[in-house]
Amino acid sequence: MNNLKRLGEQKFAISPFRQYFDDWLLNVKQALSEFEAGQAVSVDEEFAKEREQTLAKVENELAEMKREEETLEPCVKELADTNHFLVELDADYAAKTRETGTRRNTEINRLTANVQNLEAELERVKALKTSFIGGLSKKAKAQKIEETTSKLETAKAKLEKTIETFRLEQDKLHDGYEKKKQETIAKVQALEKEIEKLETDKSQNARHNASEALVKTVKALLERQPKQPTEPAE
């Protein structure tokens, strides 16, 4: 009974806990065999029935826990792969953001320079003097101002559109990144929750209950044993 109680209180060190199940069952059966082989008891049908029912129950429970552990173990690799993907996702987003920023700055600087050149050209044209004799006529100057103003407005519109296009591109990149990141984080959390099950020895209650049941079975058998006759007093 002490052996059975000790086995019922036994704690397994590290996962996977299924590596200990077979040895534990073997030790329980060995303890029972040593008890049954003793000359002090006579095993009856009731004891044998209760013993087999308890052993069968705990064996089935441990077998189910083995299958569950085996099913969960791939989650460990999947979690590692998912965490690696999360790192790659961050790196990819950072690289694309830098690339977009470089293209944006190059294009904006080019278009801004064009606008500035046209603004300078417009100021130069406006400053031109007009003359009826051999110079720039008022009509020609007005036409030149109109043409330059039109080019300037077109350049400004293109600059604004380009700025907006890059903003939308960055927003789209960011939204896609955030969506994937949140999905990946949710997956990591779900996998971590599953893996927590691998870190908990779910067999402890089943083994404790089986040991307690076997101790009761042994006690019951001892109580059913015939009383030994006492020696008459001299």
C-alpha positions in Angstrom: 0.0 0.0 0.0 2.9 2.4 0.7 4.3 1.6 -2.7 0.9 2.4 -4.3 0.6 5.6 -2.4 4.1 6.7 -3.4 3.4 5.9 -7.0 0.1 7.9 -6.8 2.0 11.0 -5.5 4.9 10.7 -8.0 5.5 13.7 -10.2 7.2 13.6 -13.6 10.0 15.9 -14.2 9.7 17.3 -17.7 7.6 17.0 -20.9 6.9 15.0 -22.9 5.3 13.3 -19.9 4.3 10.3 -21.9 7.9 9.0 -21.7 7.2 8.1 -18.1 3.8 6.4 -18.5 4.9 2.8 -19.3 7.5 2.7 -16.5 4.9 4.0 -14.0 2.3 1.4 -15.0 5.0 -1.3 -14.8 5.9 -0.2 -11.3 2.2 -0.3 -10.2 1.7 -3.8 -11.6 4.9 -5.0 -10.0 3.8 -3.7 -6.6 0.5 -5.5 -7.0 2.2 -8.7 -8.1 4.5 -8.7 -5.1 1.5 -8.2 -2.9 -0.5 -11.0 -4.5 2.5 -13.4 -4.4 2.7 -13.0 -0.6 1.6 -15.9 1.5 -0.3 -13.7 3.9 -3.2 -13.1 1.4 -5.5 -15.1 -0.8 -6.6 -13.2 -3.9 -10.3 -13.6 -4.6 -12.4 -12.9 -7.7 -13.6 -9.5 -6.4 -10.1 -8.3 -5.9 -9.0 -9.5 -9.4 -12.1 -7.8 -11.0 -11.5 -4.4 -9.2 -7.8 -4.5 -9.9 -8.3 -5.1 -13.6 -11.0 -2.4 -13.9 -8.8 0.2 -12.2 -5.7 -0.8 -14.3 -7.7 -0.8 -17.5 -9.2 2.6 -16.7 -5.9 4.3 -16.0 -4.2 2.6 -19.0 -6.9 4.0 -21.3 -6.5 7.5 -19.7 -2.8 7.4 -20.1 -3.1 6.2 -23.7 -5.4 9.1 -24.5 -2.9 11.5 -23.0 -0.1 10.0 -25.0 -2.1 10.6 -28.2 -2.9 14.2 -27.2 0.8 14.9 -26.5 1.8 13.4 -29.8 -0.8 15.6 -31.6 0.4 18.8 -29.8 4.1 18.3 -30.3 4.0 19.5 -34.0 2.7 22.8 -32.5 6.2 23.4 -31.1 7.8 23.5 -34.5 4.9 25.4 -35.9 5.3 28.0 -33.2 9.0 28.4 -34.0 8.2 28.8 -37.7 5.5 31.3 -37.0 7.8 33.4 -34.7 10.4 33.3 -37.5 7.8 34.5 -40.0 6.9 37.3 -37.6 10.5 38.5 -37.6 10.7 38.2 -41.4 7.4 40.1 -41.7 8.9 43.0 -39.7 12.1 43.0 -41.7 10.2 42.9 -45.0 7.9 45.8 -44.0 10.9 47.9 -42.9 12.7 47.2 -46.2 9.7 48.0 -48.3 9.1 51.2 -46.3 12.7 52.3 -46.9 12.4 51.5 -50.6 9.1 53.4 -50.9 10.6 56.3 -49.0 13.6 56.5 -51.3 11.4 56.5 -54.4 9.1 59.0 -52.9 11.9 61.4 -51.9 13.6 61.1 -55.3 10.4 61.8 -57.2 9.1 64.5 -54.9 12.5 66.3 -55.0 12.5 66.2 -58.8 8.9 67.5 -59.1 9.5 70.1 -56.4 12.6 71.3 -58.3 10.5 71.6 -61.5 7.9 73.6 -59.6 10.5 75.9 -58.2 12.1 76.4 -61.7 8.7 77.3 -63.2 8.0 79.7 -60.3 11.4 81.3 -61.0 10.6 81.4 -64.7 7.3 83.0 -64.1 8.8 85.7 -62.0 11.4 86.3 -64.7 8.8 86.6 -67.4 6.7 89.0 -65.3 9.8 91.2 -64.8 10.4 91.5 -68.5 9.9 95.0 -69.9 7.7 95.4 -73.0 8.3 97.7 -75.9 6.7 98.5 -79.2 10.0 98.8 -80.9 12.1 95.7 -81.3 11.2 94.3 -77.8 8.7 92.0 -76.2 5.1 93.1 -76.8 2.5 93.2 -74.1 0.6 90.5 -75.9 3.7 88.2 -76.2 4.5 88.8 -72.5 0.9 88.0 -71.5 1.0 84.9 -73.6 4.3 83.8 -72.1 3.0 84.4 -68.6 -0.1 82.4 -69.4 1.9 79.5 -70.8 4.3 79.5 -67.8 1.4 79.8 -65.3 -0.3 76.8 -67.0 2.9 74.7 -66.8 3.4 75.7 -63.2 -0.2 74.7 -62.2 0.3 71.4 -64.1 3.6 70.8 -62.3 2.0 71.7 -58.9 -1.0 69.3 -59.6 1.4 66.6 -60.5 3.4 67.1 -57.4 0.3 67.0 -55.2 -1.0 63.9 -57.0 2.4 62.2 -56.6 2.5 63.0 -52.9 -1.0 61.5 -52.5 -0.1 58.4 -54.6 2.9 57.7 -52.4 0.8 58.3 -49.2 -1.8 55.8 -50.5 0.9 53.3 -51.4 2.4 53.6 -47.9 -1.0 53.3 -46.2 -1.7 50.2 -48.3 1.7 48.7 -47.4 1.1 49.5 -43.7 -2.4 48.2 -43.6 -1.3 44.9 -45.3 1.5 44.6 -42.8 -0.6 45.3 -39.8 -3.3 42.8 -40.9 -0.7 40.0 -41.5 1.1 40.9 -38.2 -2.1 40.7 -36.1 -3.1 37.4 -37.8 0.4 36.0 -37.1 0.3 37.3 -33.4 -3.1 35.7 -32.9 -1.7 32.4 -34.3 1.3 32.6 -32.0 -0.9 33.1 -29.0 -3.2 30.2 -30.0 -0.1 27.9 -30.4 1.3 29.1 -27.1 -1.9 28.2 -25.4 -1.9 24.8 -27.0 1.7 24.2 -26.0 1.0 25.1 -22.4 -0.9 21.8 -22.3 2.4 20.0 -23.0 4.0 21.7 -20.0 1.3 20.5 -17.6 1.3 16.8 -16.5 -2.4 16.0 -17.0 -1.7 12.4 -15.9 -1.2 13.3 -12.3 -4.8 13.2 -11.3 -5.5 10.0 -13.2 -2.5 8.3 -11.6 -3.4 9.5 -8.2 -7.0 8.3 -8.5 -5.9 4.9 -9.8 -3.5 4.5 -6.9 -6.1 5.5 -4.4 -8.6 3.0 -5.9 -6.0 0.2 -5.8 -5.2 1.0 -2.2 -8.9 0.7 -1.3 -9.0 -2.6 -3.2 -6.1 -4.0 -1.3 -7.6 -2.9 2.0 -10.9 -4.4 1.1 -9.2 -7.7 0.3 -7.3 -7.7 3.6 -10.6 -7.2 5.4 -12.1 -10.2 3.7 -9.3 -12.5 4.7 -10.3 -15.2 7.1 -9.3 -14.5 10.7 -6.3 -16.6 11.9 -7.2 -18.7 15.0 -5.6 -17.4 18.1 -3.5 -19.8 20.3 -5.4 -20.8 23.5 -4.0 -19.3 26.6 -2.1 -21.7 28.8 
